[in-house]
Amino acid sequence: MKRKFLYGFGFAAAITITPLALGTPVLANLKQAGEAIVQQLTQPEVKLVMGADKQITVLDENGEPKIAWKKLEGNVTVQPGDIIRFTVDSSNEGEMAAENLVITQPIPEALTFNIGSDKGNETAEVTYSIDNGETFVAEPMVEVIVDGEVELQPAPADAYTHVKWDFDKALEANVVVDVSLEATVK
């Protein structure tokens, strides 16, 4: 069975300005408003770019097969067994460091997460969800009945719904970090 996916991404940004409170001197309000505007303008500016690639096999210069990745754009057809790699490139294009950067990537229902395929900056803590992003843990476990007893066992790959990278170090100005995961079409 062939499946078609449409990958589209949109981003929005907003700047808010603190309104002036009534009953305080106008000069103090202008100073506070000016400080708020400066603070907003000097905020980190993190840009996220998401991409998807399909794993293909090509022949190298010696005629040996090797794995390569083909960029997926627009309306594409994939088949069961195809491996898709999702990437998120995050860059801080602002003038200040971005604190508490967290990237959460859902795993589409038509795909099964390839456990161990996630990659990212070594300063990121990686956790996983098996409950549609409600909770995240380093090692998802499920209850399984074995010989009439309930045991906790590692969650199967098809139970994973999200991967989250939580960066413990600030993303400095003009720095890029990349994260990725692979999943197989069901």
mmCIF file of the C-alpha atoms, coordinates in Angstrom:
data_MODEL
# 
_entry.id   MODEL 
# 
loop_
_atom_site.group_PDB 
_atom_site.id 
_atom_site.type_symbol 
_atom_site.label_atom_id 
_atom_site.label_alt_id 
_atom_site.label_comp_id 
_atom_site.label_asym_id 
_atom_site.label_entity_id 
_atom_site.label_seq_id 
_atom_site.pdbx_PDB_ins_code 
_atom_site.Cartn_x 
_atom_site.Cartn_y 
_atom_site.Cartn_z 
_atom_site.occupancy 
_atom_site.B_iso_or_equiv 
_atom_site.pdbx_formal_charge 
_atom_site.auth_seq_id 
_atom_site.auth_comp_id 
_atom_site.auth_asym_id 
_atom_site.auth_atom_id 
_atom_site.pdbx_PDB_model_num 
ATOM 1   C CA . MET A 1 1   ? 0.000  0.000   0.000  1.00 0.00 ? 1   MET A CA 1 
ATOM 2   C CA . LYS A 1 2   ? 1.377  3.405   -0.934 1.00 0.00 ? 2   LYS A CA 1 
ATOM 3   C CA . ARG A 1 3   ? 0.935  6.356   1.398  1.00 0.00 ? 3   ARG A CA 1 
ATOM 4   C CA . LYS A 1 4   ? 1.121  10.032  0.577  1.00 0.00 ? 4   LYS A CA 1 
ATOM 5   C CA . PHE A 1 5   ? 2.301  12.701  2.999  1.00 0.00 ? 5   PHE A CA 1 
ATOM 6   C CA . LEU A 1 6   ? 2.277  16.444  2.627  1.00 0.00 ? 6   LEU A CA 1 
ATOM 7   C CA . TYR A 1 7   ? 4.927  18.228  4.662  1.00 0.00 ? 7   TYR A CA 1 
ATOM 8   C CA . GLY A 1 8   ? 4.187  21.880  5.312  1.00 0.00 ? 8   GLY A CA 1 
ATOM 9   C CA . PHE A 1 9   ? 5.526  24.100  8.039  1.00 0.00 ? 9   PHE A CA 1 
ATOM 10  C CA . GLY A 1 10  ? 4.542  27.506  9.298  1.00 0.00 ? 10  GLY A CA 1 
ATOM 11  C CA . PHE A 1 11  ? 5.963  29.766  11.960 1.00 0.00 ? 11  PHE A CA 1 
ATOM 12  C CA . ALA A 1 12  ? 4.630  32.898  13.643 1.00 0.00 ? 12  ALA A CA 1 
ATOM 13  C CA . ALA A 1 13  ? 6.247  35.478  15.878 1.00 0.00 ? 13  ALA A CA 1 
ATOM 14  C CA . ALA A 1 14  ? 4.828  38.243  18.019 1.00 0.00 ? 14  ALA A CA 1 
ATOM 15  C CA . ILE A 1 15  ? 6.264  41.116  20.011 1.00 0.00 ? 15  ILE A CA 1 
ATOM 16  C CA . THR A 1 16  ? 4.249  42.405  22.947 1.00 0.00 ? 16  THR A CA 1 
ATOM 17  C CA . ILE A 1 17  ? 4.604  45.791  24.549 1.00 0.00 ? 17  ILE A CA 1 
ATOM 18  C CA . THR A 1 18  ? 3.626  46.353  28.162 1.00 0.00 ? 18  THR A CA 1 
ATOM 19  C CA . PRO A 1 19  ? 0.754  48.857  28.304 1.00 0.00 ? 19  PRO A CA 1 
ATOM 20  C CA . LEU A 1 20  ? 1.133  52.014  30.392 1.00 0.00 ? 20  LEU A CA 1 
ATOM 21  C CA . ALA A 1 21  ? -0.608 51.867  33.759 1.00 0.00 ? 21  ALA A CA 1 
ATOM 22  C CA . LEU A 1 22  ? -2.818 54.783  34.775 1.00 0.00 ? 22  LEU A CA 1 
ATOM 23  C CA . GLY A 1 23  ? -2.075 56.661  37.985 1.00 0.00 ? 23  GLY A CA 1 
ATOM 24  C CA . THR A 1 24  ? 1.749  56.635  37.795 1.00 0.00 ? 24  THR A CA 1 
ATOM 25  C CA . PRO A 1 25  ? 3.926  59.451  36.498 1.00 0.00 ? 25  PRO A CA 1 
ATOM 26  C CA . VAL A 1 26  ? 4.133  59.515  32.703 1.00 0.00 ? 26  VAL A CA 1 
ATOM 27  C CA . LEU A 1 27  ? 7.947  59.720  32.740 1.00 0.00 ? 27  LEU A CA 1 
ATOM 28  C CA . ALA A 1 28  ? 8.214  56.541  34.832 1.00 0.00 ? 28  ALA A CA 1 
ATOM 29  C CA . ASN A 1 29  ? 5.793  54.797  32.471 1.00 0.00 ? 29  ASN A CA 1 
ATOM 30  C CA . LEU A 1 30  ? 7.795  55.864  29.433 1.00 0.00 ? 30  LEU A CA 1 
ATOM 31  C CA . LYS A 1 31  ? 11.006 54.588  31.014 1.00 0.00 ? 31  LYS A CA 1 
ATOM 32  C CA . GLN A 1 32  ? 9.406  51.242  31.894 1.00 0.00 ? 32  GLN A CA 1 
ATOM 33  C CA . ALA A 1 33  ? 7.842  50.953  28.445 1.00 0.00 ? 33  ALA A CA 1 
ATOM 34  C CA . GLY A 1 34  ? 11.183 51.784  26.819 1.00 0.00 ? 34  GLY A CA 1 
ATOM 35  C CA . GLU A 1 35  ? 12.949 49.120  28.912 1.00 0.00 ? 35  GLU A CA 1 
ATOM 36  C CA . ALA A 1 36  ? 10.251 46.585  27.975 1.00 0.00 ? 36  ALA A CA 1 
ATOM 37  C CA . ILE A 1 37  ? 10.672 47.392  24.272 1.00 0.00 ? 37  ILE A CA 1 
ATOM 38  C CA . VAL A 1 38  ? 14.474 47.086  24.484 1.00 0.00 ? 38  VAL A CA 1 
ATOM 39  C CA . GLN A 1 39  ? 14.133 43.785  26.344 1.00 0.00 ? 39  GLN A CA 1 
ATOM 40  C CA . GLN A 1 40  ? 11.756 42.468  23.668 1.00 0.00 ? 40  GLN A CA 1 
ATOM 41  C CA . LEU A 1 41  ? 14.039 43.566  20.845 1.00 0.00 ? 41  LEU A CA 1 
ATOM 42  C CA . THR A 1 42  ? 17.130 41.951  22.411 1.00 0.00 ? 42  THR A CA 1 
ATOM 43  C CA . GLN A 1 43  ? 15.441 38.593  23.009 1.00 0.00 ? 43  GLN A CA 1 
ATOM 44  C CA . PRO A 1 44  ? 16.905 35.454  21.470 1.00 0.00 ? 44  PRO A CA 1 
ATOM 45  C CA . GLU A 1 45  ? 15.547 34.765  17.999 1.00 0.00 ? 45  GLU A CA 1 
ATOM 46  C CA . VAL A 1 46  ? 15.415 30.997  17.568 1.00 0.00 ? 46  VAL A CA 1 
ATOM 47  C CA . LYS A 1 47  ? 14.602 29.786  14.064 1.00 0.00 ? 47  LYS A CA 1 
ATOM 48  C CA . LEU A 1 48  ? 13.462 26.177  13.590 1.00 0.00 ? 48  LEU A CA 1 
ATOM 49  C CA . VAL A 1 49  ? 13.669 24.470  10.203 1.00 0.00 ? 49  VAL A CA 1 
ATOM 50  C CA . MET A 1 50  ? 12.163 21.009  9.859  1.00 0.00 ? 50  MET A CA 1 
ATOM 51  C CA . GLY A 1 51  ? 12.989 18.577  7.098  1.00 0.00 ? 51  GLY A CA 1 
ATOM 52  C CA . ALA A 1 52  ? 12.274 14.989  6.110  1.00 0.00 ? 52  ALA A CA 1 
ATOM 53  C CA . ASP A 1 53  ? 14.407 12.586  4.093  1.00 0.00 ? 53  ASP A CA 1 
ATOM 54  C CA . LYS A 1 54  ? 13.795 9.074   2.779  1.00 0.00 ? 54  LYS A CA 1 
ATOM 55  C CA . GLN A 1 55  ? 16.522 6.460   3.133  1.00 0.00 ? 55  GLN A CA 1 
ATOM 56  C CA . ILE A 1 56  ? 17.663 5.081   -0.221 1.00 0.00 ? 56  ILE A CA 1 
ATOM 57  C CA . THR A 1 57  ? 20.412 2.720   -1.325 1.00 0.00 ? 57  THR A CA 1 
ATOM 58  C CA . VAL A 1 58  ? 22.899 3.920   -3.927 1.00 0.00 ? 58  VAL A CA 1 
ATOM 59  C CA . LEU A 1 59  ? 26.081 2.461   -5.353 1.00 0.00 ? 59  LEU A CA 1 
ATOM 60  C CA . ASP A 1 60  ? 29.377 4.075   -4.373 1.00 0.00 ? 60  ASP A CA 1 
ATOM 61  C CA . GLU A 1 61  ? 32.345 4.578   -6.740 1.00 0.00 ? 61  GLU A CA 1 
ATOM 62  C CA . ASN A 1 62  ? 33.320 0.887   -6.258 1.00 0.00 ? 62  ASN A CA 1 
ATOM 63  C CA . GLY A 1 63  ? 29.841 -0.380  -7.111 1.00 0.00 ? 63  GLY A CA 1 
ATOM 64  C CA . GLU A 1 64  ? 29.120 -1.218  -3.457 1.00 0.00 ? 64  GLU A CA 1 
ATOM 65  C CA . PRO A 1 65  ? 25.688 -0.368  -2.020 1.00 0.00 ? 65  PRO A CA 1 
ATOM 66  C CA . LYS A 1 66  ? 25.584 2.404   0.583  1.00 0.00 ? 66  LYS A CA 1 
ATOM 67  C CA . ILE A 1 67  ? 22.859 4.271   2.426  1.00 0.00 ? 67  ILE A CA 1 
ATOM 68  C CA . ALA A 1 68  ? 21.970 7.800   1.306  1.00 0.00 ? 68  ALA A CA 1 
ATOM 69  C CA . TRP A 1 69  ? 19.117 10.191  2.071  1.00 0.00 ? 69  TRP A CA 1 
ATOM 70  C CA . LYS A 1 70  ? 16.732 11.799  -0.448 1.00 0.00 ? 70  LYS A CA 1 
ATOM 71  C CA . LYS A 1 71  ? 15.025 15.040  0.624  1.00 0.00 ? 71  LYS A CA 1 
ATOM 72  C CA . LEU A 1 72  ? 11.217 14.830  0.726  1.00 0.00 ? 72  LEU A CA 1 
ATOM 73  C CA . GLU A 1 73  ? 9.341  17.912  -0.428 1.00 0.00 ? 73  GLU A CA 1 
ATOM 74  C CA . GLY A 1 74  ? 5.697  18.557  -1.160 1.00 0.00 ? 74  GLY A CA 1 
ATOM 75  C CA . ASN A 1 75  ? 3.385  15.634  -1.874 1.00 0.00 ? 75  ASN A CA 1 
ATOM 76  C CA . VAL A 1 76  ? 5.433  12.415  -1.810 1.00 0.00 ? 76  VAL A CA 1 
ATOM 77  C CA . THR A 1 77  ? 4.674  8.707   -1.975 1.00 0.00 ? 77  THR A CA 1 
ATOM 78  C CA . VAL A 1 78  ? 6.212  6.292   0.497  1.00 0.00 ? 78  VAL A CA 1 
ATOM 79  C CA . GLN A 1 79  ? 5.674  2.582   0.951  1.00 0.00 ? 79  GLN A CA 1 
ATOM 80  C CA . PRO A 1 80  ? 5.576  0.304   3.993  1.00 0.00 ? 80  PRO A CA 1 
ATOM 81  C CA . GLY A 1 81  ? 9.126  -0.411  5.105  1.00 0.00 ? 81  GLY A CA 1 
ATOM 82  C CA . ASP A 1 82  ? 10.531 2.929   3.897  1.00 0.00 ? 82  ASP A CA 1 
ATOM 83  C CA . ILE A 1 83  ? 12.658 4.690   6.516  1.00 0.00 ? 83  ILE A CA 1 
ATOM 84  C CA . ILE A 1 84  ? 12.059 8.397   6.996  1.00 0.00 ? 84  ILE A CA 1 
ATOM 85  C CA . ARG A 1 85  ? 14.457 10.714  8.865  1.00 0.00 ? 85  ARG A CA 1 
ATOM 86  C CA . PHE A 1 86  ? 12.984 13.852  10.433 1.00 0.00 ? 86  PHE A CA 1 
ATOM 87  C CA . THR A 1 87  ? 15.422 16.674  11.213 1.00 0.00 ? 87  THR A CA 1 
ATOM 88  C CA . VAL A 1 88  ? 15.030 19.945  13.090 1.00 0.00 ? 88  VAL A CA 1 
ATOM 89  C CA . ASP A 1 89  ? 17.738 22.577  12.675 1.00 0.00 ? 89  ASP A CA 1 
ATOM 90  C CA . SER A 1 90  ? 17.589 25.236  15.399 1.00 0.00 ? 90  SER A CA 1 
ATOM 91  C CA . SER A 1 91  ? 19.575 28.436  15.076 1.00 0.00 ? 91  SER A CA 1 
ATOM 92  C CA . ASN A 1 92  ? 19.723 31.406  17.395 1.00 0.00 ? 92  ASN A CA 1 
ATOM 93  C CA . GLU A 1 93  ? 19.758 34.405  15.082 1.00 0.00 ? 93  GLU A CA 1 
ATOM 94  C CA . GLY A 1 94  ? 19.290 36.865  17.946 1.00 0.00 ? 94  GLY A CA 1 
ATOM 95  C CA . GLU A 1 95  ? 21.855 38.792  19.942 1.00 0.00 ? 95  GLU A CA 1 
ATOM 96  C CA . MET A 1 96  ? 21.286 36.981  23.266 1.00 0.00 ? 96  MET A CA 1 
ATOM 97  C CA . ALA A 1 97  ? 21.604 33.371  24.354 1.00 0.00 ? 97  ALA A CA 1 
ATOM 98  C CA . ALA A 1 98  ? 18.386 31.329  24.215 1.00 0.00 ? 98  ALA A CA 1 
ATOM 99  C CA . GLU A 1 99  ? 17.779 29.623  27.564 1.00 0.00 ? 99  GLU A CA 1 
ATOM 100 C CA . ASN A 1 100 ? 15.727 26.446  28.099 1.00 0.00 ? 100 ASN A CA 1 
ATOM 101 C CA . LEU A 1 101 ? 15.523 25.325  24.470 1.00 0.00 ? 101 LEU A CA 1 
ATOM 102 C CA . VAL A 1 102 ? 13.247 22.296  24.134 1.00 0.00 ? 102 VAL A CA 1 
ATOM 103 C CA . ILE A 1 103 ? 12.470 20.575  20.838 1.00 0.00 ? 103 ILE A CA 1 
ATOM 104 C CA . THR A 1 104 ? 9.612  18.069  20.772 1.00 0.00 ? 104 THR A CA 1 
ATOM 105 C CA . GLN A 1 105 ? 9.039  15.976  17.644 1.00 0.00 ? 105 GLN A CA 1 
ATOM 106 C CA . PRO A 1 106 ? 5.826  13.946  17.317 1.00 0.00 ? 106 PRO A CA 1 
ATOM 107 C CA . ILE A 1 107 ? 6.028  10.630  15.498 1.00 0.00 ? 107 ILE A CA 1 
ATOM 108 C CA . PRO A 1 108 ? 3.281  10.429  12.846 1.00 0.00 ? 108 PRO A CA 1 
ATOM 109 C CA . GLU A 1 109 ? 0.780  7.597   13.395 1.00 0.00 ? 109 GLU A CA 1 
ATOM 110 C CA . ALA A 1 110 ? 1.634  6.035   10.028 1.00 0.00 ? 110 ALA A CA 1 
ATOM 111 C CA . LEU A 1 111 ? 5.238  5.495   11.193 1.00 0.00 ? 111 LEU A CA 1 
ATOM 112 C CA . THR A 1 112 ? 7.013  3.430   13.844 1.00 0.00 ? 112 THR A CA 1 
ATOM 113 C CA . PHE A 1 113 ? 9.897  5.059   15.730 1.00 0.00 ? 113 PHE A CA 1 
ATOM 114 C CA . ASN A 1 114 ? 13.263 3.366   15.218 1.00 0.00 ? 114 ASN A CA 1 
ATOM 115 C CA . ILE A 1 115 ? 14.488 3.112   18.814 1.00 0.00 ? 115 ILE A CA 1 
ATOM 116 C CA . GLY A 1 116 ? 18.056 4.396   19.149 1.00 0.00 ? 116 GLY A CA 1 
ATOM 117 C CA . SER A 1 117 ? 17.923 6.430   15.923 1.00 0.00 ? 117 SER A CA 1 
ATOM 118 C CA . ASP A 1 118 ? 17.477 9.786   17.648 1.00 0.00 ? 118 ASP A CA 1 
ATOM 119 C CA . LYS A 1 119 ? 20.455 12.099  17.453 1.00 0.00 ? 119 LYS A CA 1 
ATOM 120 C CA . GLY A 1 120 ? 21.148 15.522  18.839 1.00 0.00 ? 120 GLY A CA 1 
ATOM 121 C CA . ASN A 1 121 ? 23.526 17.796  20.604 1.00 0.00 ? 121 ASN A CA 1 
ATOM 122 C CA . GLU A 1 122 ? 25.358 16.014  23.426 1.00 0.00 ? 122 GLU A CA 1 
ATOM 123 C CA . THR A 1 123 ? 24.132 18.644  25.904 1.00 0.00 ? 123 THR A CA 1 
ATOM 124 C CA . ALA A 1 124 ? 20.487 17.708  25.301 1.00 0.00 ? 124 ALA A CA 1 
ATOM 125 C CA . GLU A 1 125 ? 18.619 15.309  27.559 1.00 0.00 ? 125 GLU A CA 1 
ATOM 126 C CA . VAL A 1 126 ? 16.501 13.033  25.372 1.00 0.00 ? 126 VAL A CA 1 
ATOM 127 C CA . THR A 1 127 ? 13.211 11.680  26.688 1.00 0.00 ? 127 THR A CA 1 
ATOM 128 C CA . TYR A 1 128 ? 10.322 9.832   25.058 1.00 0.00 ? 128 TYR A CA 1 
ATOM 129 C CA . SER A 1 129 ? 6.541  9.733   25.317 1.00 0.00 ? 129 SER A CA 1 
ATOM 130 C CA . ILE A 1 130 ? 4.233  6.782   24.781 1.00 0.00 ? 130 ILE A CA 1 
ATOM 131 C CA . ASP A 1 131 ? 1.091  8.712   25.796 1.00 0.00 ? 131 ASP A CA 1 
ATOM 132 C CA . ASN A 1 132 ? 0.788  11.335  23.042 1.00 0.00 ? 132 ASN A CA 1 
ATOM 133 C CA . GLY A 1 133 ? 3.133  13.809  24.715 1.00 0.00 ? 133 GLY A CA 1 
ATOM 134 C CA . GLU A 1 134 ? 1.474  13.875  28.140 1.00 0.00 ? 134 GLU A CA 1 
ATOM 135 C CA . THR A 1 135 ? 4.579  12.569  29.955 1.00 0.00 ? 135 THR A CA 1 
ATOM 136 C CA . PHE A 1 136 ? 8.212  12.029  28.965 1.00 0.00 ? 136 PHE A CA 1 
ATOM 137 C CA . VAL A 1 137 ? 10.740 9.587   30.441 1.00 0.00 ? 137 VAL A CA 1 
ATOM 138 C CA . ALA A 1 138 ? 14.196 8.308   29.493 1.00 0.00 ? 138 ALA A CA 1 
ATOM 139 C CA . GLU A 1 139 ? 13.062 4.675   29.267 1.00 0.00 ? 139 GLU A CA 1 
ATOM 140 C CA . PRO A 1 140 ? 9.328  4.174   28.585 1.00 0.00 ? 140 PRO A CA 1 
ATOM 141 C CA . MET A 1 141 ? 7.931  1.042   30.208 1.00 0.00 ? 141 MET A CA 1 
ATOM 142 C CA . VAL A 1 142 ? 4.646  -0.815  29.756 1.00 0.00 ? 142 VAL A CA 1 
ATOM 143 C CA . GLU A 1 143 ? 2.861  -3.337  31.930 1.00 0.00 ? 143 GLU A CA 1 
ATOM 144 C CA . VAL A 1 144 ? 2.857  -6.864  30.517 1.00 0.00 ? 144 VAL A CA 1 
ATOM 145 C CA . ILE A 1 145 ? 1.276  -9.974  32.005 1.00 0.00 ? 145 ILE A CA 1 
ATOM 146 C CA . VAL A 1 146 ? 3.761  -12.855 32.165 1.00 0.00 ? 146 VAL A CA 1 
ATOM 147 C CA . ASP A 1 147 ? 2.655  -16.160 33.755 1.00 0.00 ? 147 ASP A CA 1 
ATOM 148 C CA . GLY A 1 148 ? -0.265 -14.369 35.399 1.00 0.00 ? 148 GLY A CA 1 
ATOM 149 C CA . GLU A 1 149 ? 1.998  -11.701 36.920 1.00 0.00 ? 149 GLU A CA 1 
ATOM 150 C CA . VAL A 1 150 ? 2.239  -8.052  35.883 1.00 0.00 ? 150 VAL A CA 1 
ATOM 151 C CA . GLU A 1 151 ? 5.759  -7.009  34.862 1.00 0.00 ? 151 GLU A CA 1 
ATOM 152 C CA . LEU A 1 152 ? 7.198  -3.765  33.583 1.00 0.00 ? 152 LEU A CA 1 
ATOM 153 C CA . GLN A 1 153 ? 8.997  -4.153  30.270 1.00 0.00 ? 153 GLN A CA 1 
ATOM 154 C CA . PRO A 1 154 ? 10.506 -1.673  27.806 1.00 0.00 ? 154 PRO A CA 1 
ATOM 155 C CA . ALA A 1 155 ? 7.837  -0.152  25.575 1.00 0.00 ? 155 ALA A CA 1 
ATOM 156 C CA . PRO A 1 156 ? 7.757  -1.538  22.019 1.00 0.00 ? 156 PRO A CA 1 
ATOM 157 C CA . ALA A 1 157 ? 8.797  0.788   19.196 1.00 0.00 ? 157 ALA A CA 1 
ATOM 158 C CA . ASP A 1 158 ? 5.235  1.226   17.920 1.00 0.00 ? 158 ASP A CA 1 
ATOM 159 C CA . ALA A 1 159 ? 4.171  2.665   21.306 1.00 0.00 ? 159 ALA A CA 1 
ATOM 160 C CA . TYR A 1 160 ? 6.432  5.736   21.012 1.00 0.00 ? 160 TYR A CA 1 
ATOM 161 C CA . THR A 1 161 ? 4.528  8.927   20.123 1.00 0.00 ? 161 THR A CA 1 
ATOM 162 C CA . HIS A 1 162 ? 7.069  11.756  20.704 1.00 0.00 ? 162 HIS A CA 1 
ATOM 163 C CA . VAL A 1 163 ? 10.783 12.422  21.182 1.00 0.00 ? 163 VAL A CA 1 
ATOM 164 C CA . LYS A 1 164 ? 11.914 15.463  23.192 1.00 0.00 ? 164 LYS A CA 1 
ATOM 165 C CA . TRP A 1 165 ? 15.355 17.093  23.371 1.00 0.00 ? 165 TRP A CA 1 
ATOM 166 C CA . ASP A 1 166 ? 15.819 19.365  26.411 1.00 0.00 ? 166 ASP A CA 1 
ATOM 167 C CA . PHE A 1 167 ? 18.999 21.424  26.154 1.00 0.00 ? 167 PHE A CA 1 
ATOM 168 C CA . ASP A 1 168 ? 20.676 22.098  29.497 1.00 0.00 ? 168 ASP A CA 1 
ATOM 169 C CA . LYS A 1 169 ? 23.039 24.715  28.055 1.00 0.00 ? 169 LYS A CA 1 
ATOM 170 C CA . ALA A 1 170 ? 21.921 27.981  26.500 1.00 0.00 ? 170 ALA A CA 1 
ATOM 171 C CA . LEU A 1 171 ? 21.903 28.260  22.729 1.00 0.00 ? 171 LEU A CA 1 
ATOM 172 C CA . GLU A 1 172 ? 24.339 31.115  22.206 1.00 0.00 ? 172 GLU A CA 1 
ATOM 173 C CA . ALA A 1 173 ? 23.819 33.778  19.548 1.00 0.00 ? 173 ALA A CA 1 
ATOM 174 C CA . ASN A 1 174 ? 24.691 32.614  16.013 1.00 0.00 ? 174 ASN A CA 1 
ATOM 175 C CA . VAL A 1 175 ? 24.853 28.940  17.049 1.00 0.00 ? 175 VAL A CA 1 
ATOM 176 C CA . VAL A 1 176 ? 23.032 26.062  15.331 1.00 0.00 ? 176 VAL A CA 1 
ATOM 177 C CA . VAL A 1 177 ? 21.992 22.718  16.844 1.00 0.00 ? 177 VAL A CA 1 
ATOM 178 C CA . ASP A 1 178 ? 20.465 19.832  14.926 1.00 0.00 ? 178 ASP A CA 1 
ATOM 179 C CA . VAL A 1 179 ? 18.310 16.941  16.132 1.00 0.00 ? 179 VAL A CA 1 
ATOM 180 C CA . SER A 1 180 ? 16.887 14.026  14.185 1.00 0.00 ? 180 SER A CA 1 
ATOM 181 C CA . LEU A 1 181 ? 15.007 10.757  14.462 1.00 0.00 ? 181 LEU A CA 1 
ATOM 182 C CA . GLU A 1 182 ? 14.187 7.922   12.096 1.00 0.00 ? 182 GLU A CA 1 
ATOM 183 C CA . ALA A 1 183 ? 10.907 6.063   11.702 1.00 0.00 ? 183 ALA A CA 1 
ATOM 184 C CA . THR A 1 184 ? 9.666  3.266   9.457  1.00 0.00 ? 184 THR A CA 1 
ATOM 185 C CA . VAL A 1 185 ? 6.454  3.505   7.398  1.00 0.00 ? 185 VAL A CA 1 
ATOM 186 C CA . LYS A 1 186 ? 3.884  0.945   8.660  1.00 0.00 ? 186 LYS A CA 1 
# 
